[in-house]
């Protein structure tokens, strides 16, 4: 009997999956692959059911002969070992980002005479309802909040992109690309920056926008997305106030807050010593971390300490001393910041920190030293990279140029070819 293979990454079986199995049975014995958690997060939505549970669930489907784990999104591990006569899939992979996977599978199976079968994708109200239920589940605070810790354990580096509105959140949520090696990739998390949040409201970045307003930004984003959120908490304010911030962020489903070891009126770190900035006393900041950890109600939430020693030119030894103290106080991660154009001092910090501490997550924000790659950061022990303000910085020049050209030409025709269509914007939003 010939072997028919299909791969699922779903948490819920619906009519579309059953239709795939029914079609597969017409060609031979049916083997279902369960796409591993690690592979799923690179191009699919995050699984809410573990791969072990999903394997068990797929095995209970009538018509399925066996279930195996698929670790490679391009099917190479399965096709090499199983040599299926047929690979069957919904025709939703004919176009879009997944088309590169389909092309690769065709190449692999054609080498020994195998065949790819595309089944018309099932569109009905029941399938739509299940898809909406999965998205709603992913967006729930109890699932979203724990996802950052899960990602750190499952991937080499967590990639976070700034979002400051529902629309930018959708951009981070939905952007998937095919890399040079054919692999699909996407952002893992969203960074809600005080700079970008303030800028979007036309306010200076001096903690002028209060927490109530900033929490509203979180709600705007969580309402339409599912990815974990890292929140820029600036200095965290007074320890007595910070404990309430922690509780609120947990309740909203935020995965982590990053607070910086500075005091007084907020000044953007990239000004460095050009403006007066005061670094917090180590013990005072440690006390704030301890207060926040004591206040949190779940094990999922993370408090990450941001160290400004290199920004303020206090030296490497001061940065390392603070890192050790903040971890001892309960910090779940360390963010080290620099405004130099090269990553040398960041990499030195990471290497020396990793000599003593192999496990505490390291977070970096390569805004100024932007030539370094994610793979290079991984090699030095970095766990999270935050692209902290690129969407904001991209949007303003584009909007300004469009406004200028409309004034210049007294009509909108000249700018039309660089605008996203209203239809595409509506489609982007309606898909949620």
N, C-alpha and C positions, 0 to 999 in steps of 0.2 A: 504493500500500500504506500502511496506517495505521501509525503509530509507537507503540510500546509502550516505556515508560520504567520502569526500576527502579534503585534506588540501593543499593550495597553499601558497607559500611565494614569488612568482615571481612578478616582476614589469611590465613584458610584457607577454601577452598571445600569445603562439605560437601553432603550430600543435600538439605538444605533450600534452599540456593541454586540447586542444579540443578533442583529442583522449580519454583522461581519462574521460571527461564528456560524450562522446558518449557511452563508455563502461558502465559507471555508470548508464545511463538511462535504460539499459537493465534489471537492477535489481530492480528499484524502483524510488522513488522521490529523487532528488539529492540535498544534502546540502553541500555547500563548506565552508570550514573553512579558514579564513585569519590568518595566523600565525602572531602574534603580533610582533611589532618592537623589543620589549624587548627579546622575545624568539628567534627571527631570528638571532640576533647578537651573540648568544652563539655557533651556529654551522653552520650558513648559511652566505652568503655574506650580507653585509649591505644593507638594502632597500633604494632605492633612491626615492621611492614614499611612502607617509605616509600610515599607516594602514587604515585610513578613506578613502583615495582615492582608495586604493586597494580593500577594501570592495565594494565600488561603482563599480569599474571595473569588479570584479568577478560577481557581480549581473547582469551585462548586457550581460553575456554569454548566448547564447541560450541553453536551457536545464537545466539551474540552477534554482532550486525552491526557495532556500533561501541561505543567507550567514551569517555566525556568526564569531565572533572573537575567535581565539584559543590562549590562553595565555600560555599553557603548551606544550613544544615540545614533551612530551611523551603522549599527547592526553588525559590525565586523566580528565581534566576539561570538555572536550567535551563528552567523552564516559560516564562519570558519569551522565551528564544532558540529553544527547540525546539518549543514548543506540542504536546506529545505528545497523541495521542488517548486514550491510557490510561496511567495510572500504577498499577503493580502492586506490591504489598507483602505481606509476611506479616501475618496478622491479629493479631500481637502488638502492633501499634500502635493497635488499637482502644481499649484501655484503658491506664491508666497515664500516665506523663509524656509518652510519644510521641504520645498522642491529640491533643494540641494541634497537632502537626505535621500529622497526618492531616487535622484539621479545616481547617487553612490550605490544604493542597494541594487539598482538595475545593473550597474557595472559589475558588482560582485557576483550576482546570481547568473548573469549571462556567461560568465567565465566557464561555468560547468553545465550550461543548458537550462538553468532555472528561469522562472518567469515571475514578473510582478503583476498582480491583479488589483485594479483600482475599482472599488465599490462606491456607487453614488452615496454621498454623505446623507445621513438621515436628518431631515429638517421637519420637525413637528412641534406642537406645543409642549408635549411631555418632555422631549429632549431639551427644549429651551428652558423649561422649568427646572430640570435637574442641573443644567449648566448654571442657572442663576442661583440655585441653592448652594452649589459648590463655591461660587464666588462670594456669596453672602457669608458662608462658613469661614472662608479664608480671611474675610475682612473683620470678623468678630474679634474683640479685644483679646480673649483668652487664647486664640490661635495666633494672631498677629504678634502679640507681645513676646512670645517665646521663640519666634522664628529667627531672630538674630543669633541667639546662642546656638540654635540648630545649624545655621549656615556656617558659623565659625568652625563647628566640628565637622562639617561635611565638605567644605570647599577650601582650596588653597588660600584664596583671598576674597573677601566680601567687598563688592564694588557698590558704593553708595553715591547717588547723584542728588544734587540739591533740587528741592521742589518748594515752591512758595505759594501755590494755588492749586485748585482742583485740576486745572488744565495742564500745568507743568507736572503734576502728579501723574496724570494720564500719559504724558510723554515718557516719563521714566518707567511707568508700568508696562507700556506697550512696545517700546522700542526693542526690536530684535534684529541682529545683523548676522550676516555670514562672514566669518573671518577669512584671512588669507589661506588657512589650512582647511577651509570648508566647514569648520565647526560653527555652530550657532552660539550666540552669546547675548547676554542681556544684563541690565543692572539688577543687583540683588536687593537693594534697600534704598530708602530716601532719607536725605539729610535736610532737616528744616532749620535753616540758618537764620540767626537773628539779623545778620547783615542783609540777606535777600528779603526776609520778611519785612524789615524796616524799609528797604529800598522800594519794594512793591507798593508800600503805603506812602511813599514820598517823604519818609521821616529819616533823620540821621541815625546812625548806628551807635547810639549811646544809651541803650536800654530804655529809650523813651517809649517804645511800644510796650504796653503793659502785658502781663501774662494772660489776662483774660482775652485780649485780642489775639495773642499768639496761640492760645489754645483753640480759638476759633479757626485759625489757619489749619491746625491739625485736623479739626473736624471736617473742614472742607475737603481735605485730602483723603482722610480715611473713608469718607462717604463714597468715594468713587474708585478706590484702589484697594489692593490687598497686600502690598509688600511692606516689610517691617520699616519702622521709622526710628531714626536717631535724631534726637532733639538737641539743638544748641541752647544750653541753659546759661550762657554767658558766665558770670561769676557764681551763679546760684543764689545771689543775694544773701541776706542774713540766714544763719543756720536755722533759726526759728521759722523763717519763711520757706526755706528750701524743703523742709519736711512736707509741707502742704503741696509744693510743686511735684514732689515725687509721687505722692498719693494720687494726684490728679492725672499725671502722665501714665501711671499704671492703669488707672480706670479707663483712660482713652485708648489703651492698647499700644502705647509707645514702647519700644523695646529697650531704649537706652537714652540717658541724658549725659551730655558731656559738659562739665563745668571747669572753668579755668582758674588757676591759682593767682588771681589778681584781686585787688580791692579798689574802692573808689569809683569815680565816674568811668564808665566803659569807654575805652578807646580801641579802635581796631588794631589787632596785633601786628598787621603788616606795616604800621607806622613805626614799630619798634621803639628805639630810643629817641626818635624825632619829636615825640610828644611825651609828656610826663606820664608814666605808668608805674603803679606800685604793686609789687608782687606780695602776695599774702604770706604771712608767717606759716612755716610748715605745720606747726602744731594746730594753729587756728583752722587751716584748711583741712587738716586731717580730722579735726573735730566735726567739721561740716560733713565730710564724707561719712563718718561714723553715725551722725545724726540721720543722714539720708538712708543709710543701710538699715538702721534700726526702725525707721518709719515704714519702709516698704513692706508690702503684705505678700508678695509672691517671690518665688525663687527665680522667676524668668527675667525680671527687670534688671538692667545693668546701670551702674553709676561709673562713669569713666572720667578719670582725672586728666585734665589738660595742663601740661607743664609749659610755662612761658620763659624758662631760664635762657634758652638759646635766643629767643626773640629779644630779650632784654639784655643780652650779652653778659649774663651772669656766669657762663661757663658750663662745661660738660659735667664737672664734678657736682655742681649744684643741681643740675637736671637729674643726674643719677641718684643723688641723695634723696631728692624729692620723690622720685619714682618709687624707691624702696619704701619710703615712709608712707606714701599714699596707698600702696598695695597692702602694707601692714594695717592700715586703717580700714581696709575693706574694699578699696576700689576694685572694680571688676575689669578694668582695662586702663591703659595709659595712652594718652594722645600726646605725641611730641611734635612741637611746631617749630618752623624755621621760615625766615623770609629770604634766605640766601638763594642765589640763582642755581647753585649746584647742590646736590643732595648729600655731600660729604659728611656734614655734621649729623644729619639725620641717620645716616647709615652707621656712623660710629656709635651713636647712642644705641641704636637697635642691637648692634653686635655686642656691645658691652653689657647692655641690659639682659640680653639672652644668655650671657655667660653665667649669670646668677639665677635668672628666672626664665624657665623654659616654657611656661604655660600661660602667663598673664597676657591677654591680647594686647597687641600694639596697634594704634591707630595713627595714620599719617594723612596730611592734607597737602598734596604736592601742587599748590597754586603757583608758587614762584619757581620751584625746582621742577618744572613740568616736563623735562626731557626723560625722566626716569620711567621705566616700564613697570607694569604690575609684576611681571616675572622677576625683575631685579629686586623689587620690594619683598617678594616672597622669599627670595634667597637670603634676605637679612632678617627674616622672622616677622615681617609685618602681616597682620591678620585682616585689617580693614583699611581700605583706601577711600577717602572722601573727595569727590569732585565738588567743591564747596559752593561755587558761584558761577559756573560756566553758562548755565541757561540764562541767568539774569544778565550777564555780560554780553551774551549773544543777542538777546532780545532788544535791548535798548538801541544799539546802533541800527538794527534793522528797522525798528519803528521810526527812529529819527530820520533815516534816509527816505523812507516811504512818505513821511509827512512833508519833508522838504520837496520831494519830487511832485507831489500833488499841488503844493503851492507854486512850484516852478512852472508846471505845464497847465495849471488851471483845470485839470481833469485827472481821472484815476487810471486811464488806459496804460500809461507808461509803467506803472508799478504792478500791473496785473500778473505779469508772467513770473513774479517772484512771491506771489501770495498763495497761501493754501486756499483751496476752494471752500465755499460755505458748505457744500455737500460733504466734503471730506471731514470738515470739523464736526458737522452734525452726526456723521457716521461714527466718528471716533467716540463721541459722547454717548450715542444711542446704544453702542455695543455693551456698555456696562450694565 
